[in-house]
Structures are given as structure tokens and as C-alpha cells.
Amino acid sequence: IKGKKATDVITDHEWLQGEFIGTVQERGKAIIEARGLSSAMSAASAAIDHAHTLFHGTPEGEWTSMAVTSDGSYGVPEGLISSFPVHCPGDGTYEIVQGVEINAFGQERLDKTVAELLGEREAVTDLLVG
């Protein structure tokens, strides 16, 4: 919703910070249980949506979230792939939107995710450097 934060739209903070996060974290398992199949179709659909937005753009003044390479924005180390608010002009490029307010809970979750991503990167570094 243009100009709105999730906390403006969803006022049940207990649900947002509890059940909702748990549901998102378990979505792959839920898809497998519901369909009896892999969640690969869900991932493929997300990739198609991502490409569509890159090449058709986001409406002027609006943004979406995409996993892109960090340029250091929002305290995410440069080069790390993470989700960011982005605007896509429709030519296959994106711009990370600056200044989106992150509340204390969001910052805590972001810091935790960055730590996990850095740990994962460190775990495979010797596999990538030959």
C-alpha cells in the first residue's frame, strides 16, 4: 500500500511478530504437506514475478521487496544478497530505495538474518576460493 508501513496496515503486532513469522518460515513445509509435492513451483512462481517486475517496473512512487546484492544499504554488508525495498524502472534494473523506516523489531530481525547470511557465506568460503 503506497506510503504505508506494515505496522500501519497490520495492527495486530503480536500476530505479525509471532504466528505470521512462523508461518512464513514454514511455508515450504506447508506447501509440501498441502500438495504432496516439492515447493519448487512456488519458488519458480516467485522467480517469474521477480523478473516480471524487473522488466515491467514498479509504479512511480511505489516499491517492492527483492533479493538483490547489497550496496551497503540498511547496514547490510556490501556484496551480501538480501531483501531490500527496490524501485524498478522497467528496463531490467533496480534501485534500492533509501530511507524506509525500520522499527526496533524489524531491525532485530534484520540483524539476525544478516548474521545468519554471513555465517553461511563463511561456511562455504573455502569451497569458492580455489
C-alpha positions as CSV (number, residue, x, y, z in Angstrom):
1,I,0.0,0.0,0.0
2,K,1.6,3.2,-1.2
3,G,3.0,5.3,1.7
4,K,2.1,2.7,4.4
5,K,4.2,0.6,6.6
6,A,3.2,-3.0,7.5
7,T,2.7,-1.7,11.1
8,D,0.2,0.9,9.7
9,V,-1.8,-1.8,7.9
10,I,-1.5,-4.7,10.3
11,T,-2.2,-3.5,13.8
12,D,-2.1,-6.9,15.5
13,H,1.6,-6.7,16.3
14,E,1.5,-10.0,18.4
15,W,0.2,-11.9,15.4
16,L,2.7,-10.2,13.0
17,Q,5.7,-10.8,15.2
18,G,4.6,-14.4,16.2
19,E,2.3,-16.6,14.1
20,F,2.9,-14.8,10.9
21,I,6.7,-15.1,11.0
22,G,6.4,-18.8,12.0
23,T,4.0,-19.4,9.0
24,V,6.4,-17.7,6.6
25,Q,9.4,-19.7,8.0
26,E,7.5,-22.9,7.5
27,R,5.9,-22.1,4.1
28,G,8.0,-24.7,2.2
29,K,6.9,-27.5,4.5
30,A,3.3,-26.3,4.3
31,I,3.3,-26.4,0.5
32,I,4.8,-29.9,0.5
33,E,2.2,-31.1,3.0
34,A,-0.7,-29.5,1.2
35,R,0.3,-30.5,-2.4
36,G,2.3,-33.7,-1.6
37,L,4.9,-32.2,-3.9
38,S,8.0,-30.1,-3.7
39,S,7.8,-26.3,-3.2
40,A,9.8,-25.8,-6.4
41,M,6.7,-24.5,-8.2
42,S,6.3,-21.8,-5.6
43,A,9.9,-20.8,-6.0
44,A,9.6,-20.8,-9.8
45,S,6.5,-18.6,-9.5
46,A,8.4,-16.1,-7.3
47,A,11.3,-16.0,-9.8
48,I,8.8,-15.3,-12.6
49,D,7.2,-12.5,-10.5
50,H,10.7,-11.1,-9.8
51,A,11.6,-11.0,-13.5
52,H,8.2,-9.5,-14.4
53,T,8.7,-6.6,-12.0
54,L,12.3,-6.0,-13.2
55,F,11.1,-5.7,-16.8
56,H,7.7,-4.1,-16.4
57,G,8.6,-1.9,-13.5
58,T,7.0,-0.8,-10.3
59,P,4.5,2.1,-10.4
60,E,6.0,5.5,-9.9
61,G,6.4,6.3,-6.2
62,E,6.0,2.7,-5.2
63,W,8.5,-0.1,-4.4
64,T,8.6,-3.8,-3.8
65,S,10.9,-6.1,-1.9
66,M,13.5,-8.1,-3.9
67,A,16.5,-10.2,-3.0
68,V,19.4,-8.2,-4.6
69,T,23.1,-7.7,-3.9
70,S,23.7,-5.2,-1.1
71,D,25.5,-1.9,-1.8
72,G,25.8,-1.5,2.0
73,S,22.3,0.0,2.4
74,Y,20.5,-0.6,5.7
75,G,23.7,-1.8,7.3
76,V,23.8,-5.0,5.2
77,P,27.4,-5.6,4.3
78,E,28.2,-4.9,0.6
79,G,28.0,-7.9,-1.6
80,L,25.6,-9.9,0.6
81,I,22.4,-10.9,-1.1
82,S,19.4,-9.8,0.9
83,S,15.9,-8.5,0.5
84,F,15.7,-4.7,0.1
85,P,13.0,-2.3,-0.8
86,V,13.5,-1.5,-4.5
87,H,12.1,0.5,-7.3
88,C,12.3,-0.9,-10.8
89,P,12.1,1.4,-13.8
90,G,11.2,-1.5,-16.1
91,D,14.4,-1.8,-18.0
92,G,15.8,-4.8,-16.1
93,T,17.5,-2.7,-13.4
94,Y,16.6,-1.7,-9.9
95,E,17.4,1.0,-7.4
96,I,17.5,0.2,-3.6
97,V,15.0,2.6,-2.0
98,Q,16.6,4.6,0.8
99,G,15.0,5.9,4.0
100,V,12.4,3.2,4.6
101,E,11.9,3.3,8.4
102,I,12.7,0.0,10.2
103,N,11.3,-0.3,13.8
104,A,13.2,-2.0,16.6
105,F,11.6,-5.4,16.0
106,G,12.4,-5.2,12.2
107,Q,16.0,-4.1,12.9
108,E,16.4,-7.0,15.3
109,R,15.2,-9.5,12.7
110,L,17.4,-7.9,10.0
111,D,20.4,-8.1,12.2
112,K,19.7,-11.8,12.9
113,T,19.2,-12.5,9.2
114,V,22.5,-10.7,8.3
115,A,24.3,-12.7,10.9
116,E,22.9,-16.0,9.5
117,L,23.8,-15.0,6.0
118,L,27.4,-14.0,7.0
119,G,27.7,-17.4,8.8
120,E,26.5,-19.3,5.7
121,R,28.9,-17.3,3.5
122,E,31.8,-18.1,5.8
123,A,30.9,-21.8,5.8
124,V,31.3,-22.0,2.1
125,T,34.2,-19.6,1.5
126,D,36.8,-22.3,1.2
127,L,34.7,-24.0,-1.4
128,L,34.5,-20.9,-3.5
129,V,38.2,-19.9,-3.3
130,G,40.4,-22.3,-5.1
